[in-house]
């Protein structure tokens, strides 16, 4: 009978063999042979401080990653989308908590197998470094957002970020879904939910956005949105994306 450590080593070995058999050319290829797992909306994938035994590839759905402050406040540090890897850190414990915003499907890969495979692959090592650099750049952008921008600039930056992410997938697409609630947006932008609502109303009154159904807004002036976000004229007004918003949850 195998001990727990022996069983874990055997599982890691098998995952490495599977990974090499797949001849991965990208980090996501390491997960391709792993079974899909379902995570219900609101369920926790892992908590900050848990032992980081696995990494995950998000296949469907949206996750929020966050930290809980000493006074109980929640700080959302990012949202993850299909294709993102979750838990890519070189620490023994997770640095944040991860929850499902929507029903999600993921693939799991052991951290030990991941490190062994990437460490022995000259093709994958630079890809991992590039991903870590991207995470650092995103963290720096978030620091600028929270430290240097006012409420209107923060919200406009967030809407612009979602618009640009969607246009990377399909530039002709005019619909952008935001399954997170306004409370989620507030906790991500370092604002209160009331401030998010008031700022959204001001953008509507200025003609930057407009109503487009019960849970959606239409961006009417994308260039102005970029200007208000402090991003200059990086966007134009040729497209009028619709951004869906869930009902806001009030703070208690």
C-alpha positions in Angstrom: 0.0 0.0 0.0 1.4 3.4 -1.0 1.9 6.0 1.7 0.3 9.5 1.2 3.6 10.9 0.1 4.3 8.1 -2.3 0.8 8.3 -3.8 1.3 12.1 -4.3 4.6 11.5 -6.0 3.1 8.9 -8.2 0.3 11.2 -9.2 2.7 14.0 -10.0 4.8 11.6 -12.1 1.7 10.5 -14.0 0.7 14.1 -14.6 4.2 14.9 -15.9 4.1 12.0 -18.3 0.7 13.1 -19.6 2.0 16.6 -20.0 5.0 15.5 -22.0 2.9 13.1 -24.1 0.7 16.1 -25.0 3.9 18.0 -26.2 2.7 21.3 -24.7 3.5 24.5 -26.5 1.7 26.7 -24.0 1.0 26.6 -20.3 -2.6 25.8 -20.9 -1.6 22.7 -22.8 -0.5 21.1 -19.5 -4.1 21.1 -18.3 -5.7 19.7 -21.5 -5.7 16.1 -20.4 -7.2 16.8 -16.9 -10.9 16.3 -16.2 -13.2 19.3 -16.0 -14.5 20.2 -12.5 -17.6 22.2 -11.8 -17.7 25.2 -9.4 -21.0 26.7 -8.5 -21.6 30.4 -8.3 -20.5 31.8 -5.0 -18.4 28.6 -4.1 -14.8 29.0 -3.0 -12.0 27.4 -5.0 -9.5 28.0 -2.3 -8.8 30.3 0.6 -5.8 32.6 1.2 -3.2 30.7 3.2 -4.3 27.3 2.0 -1.5 25.0 1.0 -0.9 25.5 -2.7 -1.0 21.9 -3.9 -2.7 22.7 -7.3 -3.0 25.2 -10.1 -6.1 25.6 -12.1 -7.1 26.6 -15.6 -10.4 28.5 -15.9 -12.3 27.0 -18.9 -15.7 28.7 -18.4 -17.1 31.3 -16.1 -15.7 34.1 -14.1 -13.8 34.1 -10.8 -13.0 36.9 -8.3 -9.8 36.8 -6.4 -9.7 38.8 -3.1 -8.1 39.3 0.3 -9.8 39.9 3.6 -8.4 42.8 5.6 -7.9 42.6 9.4 -11.0 44.7 10.0 -13.1 42.3 7.9 -13.3 44.4 4.7 -13.0 42.5 1.4 -10.6 43.8 -1.2 -11.1 42.3 -4.7 -7.7 42.3 -6.5 -8.9 41.0 -9.8 -11.4 39.0 -12.0 -10.4 36.0 -13.9 -11.8 34.8 -17.2 -11.6 31.7 -19.4 -8.0 30.9 -20.4 -6.6 32.4 -17.2 -4.5 30.3 -14.8 -5.3 30.4 -11.1 -2.8 30.0 -8.4 0.4 30.6 -10.4 2.7 31.6 -7.6 6.0 30.3 -6.4 4.9 30.1 -2.8 3.8 27.1 -0.8 0.5 28.8 0.1 -2.1 30.7 -1.9 -1.7 34.4 -1.7 -5.4 35.2 -2.1 -8.8 33.6 -2.0 -10.7 32.6 -5.2 -14.5 32.4 -5.6 -16.8 31.8 -8.5 -18.8 34.8 -9.7 -20.7 32.6 -12.1 -20.9 28.8 -12.5 -17.4 27.9 -13.6 -15.6 24.9 -15.1 -11.9 24.4 -14.3 -9.1 21.9 -14.8 -6.7 21.1 -12.0 -3.0 20.3 -12.2 -0.7 19.5 -9.3 1.8 22.2 -8.4 4.7 19.7 -8.2 4.0 18.3 -11.6 3.7 21.8 -13.0 7.0 22.9 -11.6 8.7 19.7 -12.8 7.3 20.0 -16.3 8.0 23.7 -16.7 11.5 23.4 -15.1 12.5 20.7 -17.7 11.0 22.5 -20.7 13.0 25.4 -22.3 9.9 26.3 -24.3 7.6 26.7 -21.2 10.0 28.5 -18.9 9.9 31.8 -20.7 6.1 31.5 -21.0 5.8 31.2 -17.2 8.1 34.2 -16.7 6.0 36.2 -19.2 2.8 35.3 -17.3 4.3 36.3 -14.0 5.5 39.6 -15.5 1.9 40.2 -16.8 0.6 39.6 -13.3 3.1 42.1 -11.9 2.1 44.6 -14.5 -1.6 44.1 -13.7 -0.8 44.6 -10.0 1.0 47.9 -10.8 -1.9 49.1 -12.9 -4.2 48.4 -10.0 -2.0 50.4 -7.7 -2.1 53.3 -10.0 -5.9 53.0 -10.3 -6.4 53.1 -6.5 -3.8 55.6 -5.6 -4.0 58.2 -8.4 -7.5 58.2 -9.8 -10.8 59.6 -8.5 -14.0 57.7 -8.5 -15.1 58.6 -12.0 -11.7 57.8 -13.4 -11.7 54.4 -11.6 -15.1 53.4 -12.9 -14.3 54.6 -16.5 -11.0 52.7 -16.4 -12.8 49.5 -15.3 -15.4 49.8 -18.1 -12.7 50.6 -20.6 -10.7 47.5 -19.5 -13.7 45.3 -20.0 -14.3 46.8 -23.4 -10.8 46.3 -24.5 -10.7 42.7 -23.3 -13.8 41.9 -25.4 -12.4 43.7 -28.4 -9.3 41.5 -28.2 -11.6 38.5 -28.8 -13.9 40.0 -31.4 -13.5 43.6 -32.4 -16.9 43.6 -34.1 -18.7 42.5 -31.0 -20.7 45.2 -29.3 -21.8 43.3 -26.2 -19.7 43.0 -23.0 -21.0 41.0 -20.1 -20.2 42.0 -16.5 -21.5 39.2 -14.3 -20.1 40.7 -11.2 -22.3 42.8 -9.0 -21.9 46.5 -8.4 -20.7 45.5 -4.9 -18.0 43.4 -6.5 -17.1 46.4 -8.7 -17.0 48.7 -5.7 -14.7 46.3 -3.8 -12.4 46.1 -6.8 -12.2 49.9 -7.3 -11.9 50.7 -3.6 -15.2 52.6 -3.6 -18.6 52.2 -1.9 -21.5 50.8 -3.8 -23.3 54.1 -3.4 -20.3 55.9 -5.1 -20.4 53.4 -8.0 -24.1 54.0 -8.5 -23.8 57.8 -8.3 -20.9 57.8 -10.7 -22.8 55.6 -13.2 -25.7 58.0 -13.0 -23.3 61.0 -13.8 -21.9 59.1 -16.8 -25.5 58.5 -18.0 -26.4 62.2 -17.5 -23.3 63.2 -19.5 -24.3 60.9 -22.4 -21.3 58.7 -22.0 -23.5 55.6 -21.3 -27.2 55.0 -21.6 -29.7 52.4 -20.6 -30.0 49.2 -22.7 -32.3 46.9 -20.8 -32.8 46.1 -17.1 -29.3 44.9 -16.4 -27.3 46.6 -19.1 -25.8 49.9 -20.1 -24.7 51.1 -23.6 -21.5 52.9 -24.0 -22.4 55.8 -26.3 -19.0 57.6 -26.4 -16.1 55.2 -26.1 -13.5 57.9 -26.8 -14.9 60.1 -24.1 -14.9 57.1 -21.8 -11.2 56.7 -22.5 -10.6 60.4 -21.9 -12.4 60.3 -18.5 -10.4 57.2 -17.6 -7.2 59.2 -18.2 -6.3 56.9 -21.1 -6.4 59.6 -23.9 -7.9 58.6 -27.2 -7.0 54.9 -27.2 -10.6 54.0 -28.1 -12.8 55.4 -30.8 -16.6 55.7 -31.1 -17.2 53.4 -34.0 -18.6 50.7 -31.7 -21.3 51.0 -29.0 -20.8 48.0 -26.7 -23.4 46.9 -24.3 -22.2 46.2 -20.8 -24.4 44.0 -18.7 -24.6 44.6 -15.0 -26.2 42.4 -12.3 -28.4 44.1 -9.7 -26.4 45.9 -7.1 -26.1 44.3 -3.6 -26.3 46.8 -0.8 -23.8 47.0 2.0 -25.2 46.2 5.4 
